[in-house]
């Protein structure tokens, strides 16, 4: 508990959530004002790890990033931080990538049992204040509400567990509020881009998914959604049904749309209806169904038949979250998979280079290869050298913030 008390100290006279909120509200967009806000929810790590030495190193990593970029660090909660900086979109993306790499390396070295388990999207949120100032203010206001209800910052936050009542609350909200309102509140999208060498990235597909972070923050703050794996699976199955029903409200007809489902969902009547209707798209070829490779392996006896039935309609099947070590072990062609999304992680470059022939073989058999969770330019540079042209991740999001950025920044 000593370490918890040490990092929970709010610096006197500033650098608190209140000070940050005041600065955001007072900003007018002048040239000398901060341009980007990075919110770092390290509470996700603390609540599942709780290693004091690890958090000592995390604090040092944050301090180094702040110093290197002449930024300001703010304490939002005992374990959540914010970095306010005046910089370009490109440098802001680099700040996220730098800190993300440092943290992942610390996890791999100090608490390897959690490496690859933690969802990076929950840890880092970047706000371009020229476009999303109101959203940033809303997030910090949420932290202020949390602080107002917290009577003793010297105590570690207590978390409840997911229950069937929480799942019922989500389902009730969907039914009463309607699909369109649910989409506006909880569904987000992330583009995949085509980025051959010497060409600017161009979006070709958008993956839509329910933001677990939004669910947690808005519906049941303080609840550990994933601790009870059985109920978490029930929640995701319920969300699958909602996503399919809501799809016409967010599926884009201008390019391919993708949703990530449980294999078990494909056995339901709702999925059959969705597949038959093509999700309201003009053609099934604009639909992509993603399945986590772990889920595929758990259903390996039936998955080939499921995937074949989907591809026969003209839709695509993707194996998601494939670790580089799996390449050459699974026969994706026989599984009727048409795209493999390889998980990019810091330090995986050597493994990928060793799998060059496996990546080439997939391409020869008309299985598209993409890198996902791309958090730094090295992923794209290495991918291009291996013949990979499809990328998705927060680094890519940064490149797509404006058409100008996309035209000027060509990875070489």
C-alpha angles and dihedrals in degrees: 000000000000092000092048090056092047097056094038093067109118109216111246120244099019149343091089129123088260092055091047092050091051091052093048093049092047095049116111101182097260119161095252095052128096114276104190138041122198117196114199116196100198088160085087089064096040095053093052101033113022097182110154096204090051091054091048087061092045090055090051091049091053092047091052093051092047093050094046092053099038089239135146124248121214130193110226101167134347090283106017123085139182130210119205116196142166106224146110126284090252095052091044089056088050091053090055092046093048094050093042092053092048092051095045091050090052091050092049092049103037106026105019093164088074097044111121093009100085116084107234091202088069094054105052131041121173122198123196098211093205089064107018106032093125091051091050091050090050091054093049091046086057090056089050090055089049091051092048090056094046112092100180121030090185090075122081111244115265118227129203124213128250113266136187087255091062090052090049089052091056092048092048091050090052094049096045099038097039133232096281094055091045090054093051091052105037114011119089134174136217125195127229113210137207106228115169117177115289093011130104116250113266124194113241104163139018123212114209123201143156111262108235088196091059091048091051096045097044105032109025115007113186093030119123099224098187103040093089099055094189095055092040088058089050089051093051091048089053091048090051089060092048093049092052092048092046096043096102088061095060109014108114117222092197094073142002117301125208135197128187113227140175114252087234090062090065089068093063131097089235091061093048089052092047093049093047091051092045087231089285091297120138089241136016088230087076091063125088123185116202124200126184109247090231089057090048091053091049089055098034095135095059103025098084090058092046093049092046091053091051095047091048088065089057095256123125129244120210132192106218132201095020111172116222091244090064094063109108093019100075121053099222093178091061089047087059090239114156099187134033118201108203116206111239114214130169109268097022094108096098092051091050092050089052088053094052093116092048090052090049090049091055091052092049089054090052095253108140117227123211135173113227132192087034106180103164140032092250089074091059095043092051092042092053090051088055094047096257113142104169122083139172132178146087094294088057090048088059092054091052098051091105137007090238092057091049093051095048101041112070114165113233 
